[in-house]
Amino acid sequence: MKFSDVIVAVASLLVVAWLFNAVLNFALIPVSTSFGGDLAFILSALVSAMIVGYVFAGKIREESRMASIGKVVVLSALVMMLIVWATGGATAHYSAWVDENLKNMYNTTSWATVDWFWFEMTLTMAITAVYGVFTLVFGFLGLYAGSMRKTSAKTNV
């Protein structure tokens, strides 16, 4: 798989995953606020990878299947982590939620500003790592399963 094919596959993967994630979020978040968004991300990562694996099966099989899938998955995980870091790092403020839980648990005052800063940075890094690992695992599974279709020698989609 050439690098340009990898870029197109990753772009396709992210667009399809975003579309599925948007639809699944509307369906699953009202069902479970705490777990609905995570389940939507997992399902969208798996389904979008299967679709992209199916569409790019010919390109994936041009060389080693594992090498091709690895290139696509690693680049998509890096892009996904960058997206999560850029959006979550810029907009994530868990202060009110944590402050309320701290007051309920310990009946004490709030943290200092530096405590909030490091808590939010640590939580954003943890969420970024989790999304990266999920993208790697479910992207690999989906691309592998999707690329199992039989392709003819003439078809190089």
N, C-alpha and C positions, 0 to 999 in steps of 0.2 A: 504494500500500500504506500503510495507516494504521500509526501507531507501535505500536498494540496487536497488529496482525498481524505486525509485525517481531519483537516480543518473543516471540510464540508460535512463530514460525518459528525464531528463534535457540534458544529453549528446546528445541524439537523436534530441531533440528540437534545440539545438544550431548548430549541424551539418547541419540539414535540413534548418534552418534559414540562416546560412551562405551561403549555396549553392544558395538558392533563392535570397538572398540579392545580391550576386555577379552577377547573371544573370540580375536581375532587375536594378541594378546600370548601367550595360552596356546599357540597354534599355532606362532608364529614365533620366539619368544625361544629355545626349546630348539634351533632350527635354527641361528640365528646370534645369539649373545648381543649382539654389538656393533651389529648392523644390524637385528635382528628388531623391536625396539621402535619404531625409526624407520619401518620399512616398515609396521608395523601402524598407526601414526598416519597415515601418508600414505594408505593404503588406506581406513582408516575415515573420514578427512576427505572423500575423494572419493565413496565409496559413500553415506555419510550425506547429503552435499549433493545427490547425485542423487535419493535417496529424498525428501528434503524438497522439492526442486525439483519433483518429480513431484506430490507431495501439494498443494503450494501454487501450482501452475501457474496456476490461475484468479486468485488474488490477485496473483501476480507480473505477470500480463498486464493488470491493471486500468489501470495507467498505464505509463510507460516501463519496459520490461523491465530495461534496464541500471540505472536508478535504483533499482528495487525490489531487484534482486540486490545492488547496491552497498550498500544500507542493511543488508541481512541479513548480508552478508559482513563488512563493517566492524565491525558490532556483535559478531558472533560471534568475529572475530579479537581484538577488545579483551577480550572475556570469556575467551577461551582464554588470552591472555597473562596476564590476572589470575590465572587458575587455575594456570598454570605457575609464575608468580612466587610465588604463595602456597604452593603445595606444594613446588616446587623450592627456593625461597629459604629455606623453613623447615626442610627435611629434607636438602638436598643438602650432603653433606660428602665431597668428593673427595680429602680429605687423604691417606688411606692409599694410594689408587691413585697419586696424584701423587708421594707420598713414596717409594714403592717404585720408580717409574720414574726419579725423580731420582737415587736411590742407585745404580740399575743403570747409568745413563748417565754420571754424573759422579763416582761413588765419593766422595761428600761427605756432609756432615751435612744435616739437614732445614732447611727454611725457618723464618724467624721467624713468630710468630703473625700479625703484620700482613701478611706475605706471603701466608699462607693465606687470611686474610680477603679481601684484594683479589682473589686468584685466584678464590675461590669466588663472589664478587660478580660479577666479570667473566664467568665462565663461566655463571652463572645468567642474566645479562642477554643473553648471546649465545644461549643456548638459548631464552629467551623470545622474542627477535627471530626466530629461525628458525621456531619454532612459529607465531608470528604471520604470517610471510610464507607459510608452507605453508598455513595456514588461509585466507588471502586467495586464494592462487592456486588451490588445489584446491577450495575452497569455491565460488569463482566458476565454475570449469569444471563442477563437479558441478551447481550450481544452474542454470546455463545449459542444460546437457544435459538435466537432469531436467524443466525447464520447457518443453521443446519439444513436449510432448504437446498434442494438440488438445483444447480445452475448449469446451463449448457455452456459449451466452450465459446459460443458466439456472444453470449450475453455477459457484458461487463458493466452492469449498472452500478 
